[in-house]
């Protein structure tokens, strides 16, 4: 099962139990549609794959048109905006994140906690790489290179819960929330 970025809902349980490869890609309005070329290329190489597009944005209409033009609509699932990214990520084999503009990606931290392998663009902040499950590729690399990299992960590893690695890298939301609360309370108390 190959999946690239994002989340899904209970309606994907039938995919999780099948022999299909799943690919999920997060798409936002700020990202040009060209960064999906690697996913489209992968679908052409592995016709059993599914591309799962998670989220919503201004590009949805143009992406749907591109998918129709390439005659791959049967291989693509649009989830829309969903609240259960962590559950969806459990079904992913690969998280592909060909982003042109990204700061410290929370999505990358979340996906690494699941133990899912990730292929990300070299434009994404290296600070978000906290496990050995992440490989970077040049954003301008040929889409076939991206697709070939995704294929290398198909059935080649066993996912392990990496939550400990995420916590050791200080990405624990509860600890950070407590620290932030203490910080502001101290600042307030020092001024009053």
N, C-alpha and C positions, 0 to 999 in steps of 0.2 A: 504494500500500500504506500504510494508516494503522495505526500501532501506538502503544499507550500503555503505558509503563512495564514493566520487567521483563526476562525472558530466555526463551529457548526451546532446544529440542534439535534434533537432526537430523531428527526426525519432522516438523518444520515446513518442511523444504526444499521440499516440494510446494507450500506456500503461497507461498514466496518467488518461485517461478517462475510463479505464476499471476497473474491480473489482480485478485485479491482485495485488498481493503484489510484491513490487520491493525491491530488495536488491542490493546495489552497493558496491563493494569493490575495493579500490585502491590497485594496486599491483606494486611493484618495484622490480628490480633485486636483491636488497640487502636483501629482506625478503624471508625466506624459504616458500615453498608452504604449509607447515603444518599449517600455521595460517589461512588457508581457511577451515579447518576442520569444524569450527563452521557454516560457510555459507553452506557448503555441507550438514551438518547435518540438518540445518534448511530446506533446500530444500526437504529432505526426510520426515520431519515432516509435512511440509506444501507444498504439491505438486503444489498449485496454485501460489506459489512465483516465482519471477524472480530474479536471481542473475545478477546484472549489474557490470561488471568488467571494471573499468575506468583506462586508462593509458596504459602503455606499458613497456616492460622490458624483461630481459633475461629469466624470468620464464614463459613467455606466452606459449611457446610450451609445457612445462611440465604440466602447468595448464590445457591446452586444452586436453592433453592426459588423465589427471586425470578425467576431466569432462566427456570425452568419455567413460573411463573405468567404471565410476559410472552410465552411461546411463542417464545423466541429461542435455545433451547439448540443449534440447528444452527449458530448464529453465534458460539458461545462455545467456547473451548478452555481447559481447565485444565491447566497444565504441572506443577503441584506445585513442589517446591523443586528448582532446577537449578543447576549450578555454572558454566555458561557464559553469563552475562548479556551479556558483550561480544559474543559471536557472535550472540545473539538480537537485540541492539540494532541490529545491522547491517541487519536487515530492517525495522526500524521506520520509519514516515514521521513519526509524532508520538508523543511521550511525554507522556501526560496524568497529572498527579500532583495530584489533588484531595484533599490531605491536610489533616486538621484540626489535627494536632499533629506538628510536625517541627522538629528542630534543623537543624544543618548536614547536609544530605542527601548522603551518599556516592553514592547512586543518581543524583542530579542531576549530580554531577561526572562520573560514568562515562558517562552518556548524552550529555552535552555533548561529550565527547571523540569521539564517533561522528559528530557533525555533525547529529544528529537534532533537529528542532524540538521544543520542549517547551512545554506549557501547564501551568502550575502554580498552585496556590492562593496567595493573598496571606498565608497563614499560615506559609508556608515561609520559612526564613531567606534574606534577600537576599544573604548572603555566598556562597551556593552558585551564584549567577548569575555566570558567568565568560565567557560568550559572548553574542553578539547573537541566539542561537537560542532564547531563553527569553522567554515572555510570561506575565505574571501576571493572574489573574482573581480576583475576590472569591470566597471559598469559598461564600458564601451566594447567589451569583448563580444565576439560573434555569438549570436544566440545559440548556435550549435554547441559551442564550448560550454555554455551554461547548461544546456540540455544534457550533454554528455556527462557533466559533473553530477547532475541529478540522478542519472541512470546508475552511476557507480554506487549509490547508496541503496539501490533496490535489493532488499533481502540480504544485506551484507552486515547488519549489526543488530544487536539486541538493545532495546531502549532500557535505560536505567534511570530511576528517579534521581535527579541532580539537585534537589532542593537544598541539600547541605552545602553544595558548592555556591549556590545563589546566596544563601545566608552568610557564608564565610566571606563573600565579596561585598557584604554590607548592603544587600538588596532586600532585606527582610522588612516588609511594610510595617509590621507591628513594632519592631524595634525602632525603625526610623520615625514612626508616628510618635512613639514615646519620647525619643530624643528631641523631636521638634517641639512637642508640648513642654518638656522641661526647659528647653532653650527659651521659649517665649515667656514662660512663667518666671524664669530667672531674670530675663530682661525687664519684665514688668515690675517684679519685686525690687530690682535694683534702682528703678526710677521712682519708686513710691516709698 
